[in-house]
Amino acid sequence: MAVAKKDQERVTYARMYGAQARKDGKEREVPAYWQELAEAWLEGFDGGPAGGGKPSPVSDELEAELDEAGVVRPT
């Protein structure tokens, strides 16, 4: 199911504000403003992975493109 861009942004902000609340030493209590997005806020507070899922593995093609010569600075 596709999620509207505005909704994705709101989820992202809820996670960011949750993470900041943890850093500020606040209680693990969702503020009234974020009740609609409480799950995302708590994920941010708890330090859950952003994006809501497992990271996808790097493809074999990308690994071949990024060999040592491609990422090492010449001296």
Backbone hydrogen bonds, N-H to C=O, Kabsch-Sander energy under -0.5 kcal/mol:
donor,donor_aa,acceptor,acceptor_aa,energy
8,Q,4,A,-2.2
9,E,5,K,-2.3
10,R,6,K,-2.0
11,V,7,D,-2.2
12,T,8,Q,-2.3
13,Y,9,E,-2.6
14,A,10,R,-2.3
15,R,11,V,-2.2
16,M,12,T,-2.2
17,Y,13,Y,-2.8
18,G,14,A,-2.0
19,A,15,R,-2.5
20,Q,16,M,-2.4
21,A,17,Y,-2.1
22,R,18,G,-1.8
23,K,19,A,-2.0
24,D,20,Q,-2.1
25,G,22,R,-1.5
26,K,21,A,-2.6
29,E,27,E,-1.9
34,W,31,P,-1.2
35,Q,32,A,-1.4
37,L,34,W,-1.0
38,A,35,Q,-1.4
41,W,37,L,-2.2
42,L,38,A,-2.7
43,E,39,E,-2.1
44,G,40,A,-2.2
45,F,41,W,-2.3
46,D,42,L,-2.7
47,G,43,E,-0.6
47,G,44,G,-0.7
48,G,43,E,-3.0
52,G,49,P,-1.0
63,E,59,S,-1.9
64,A,60,D,-1.9
65,E,61,E,-1.9
66,L,62,L,-2.1
67,D,64,A,-0.6
67,D,65,E,-0.8
70,G,67,D,-1.1
71,V,67,D,-0.8
71,V,68,E,-1.0
72,V,68,E,-1.7
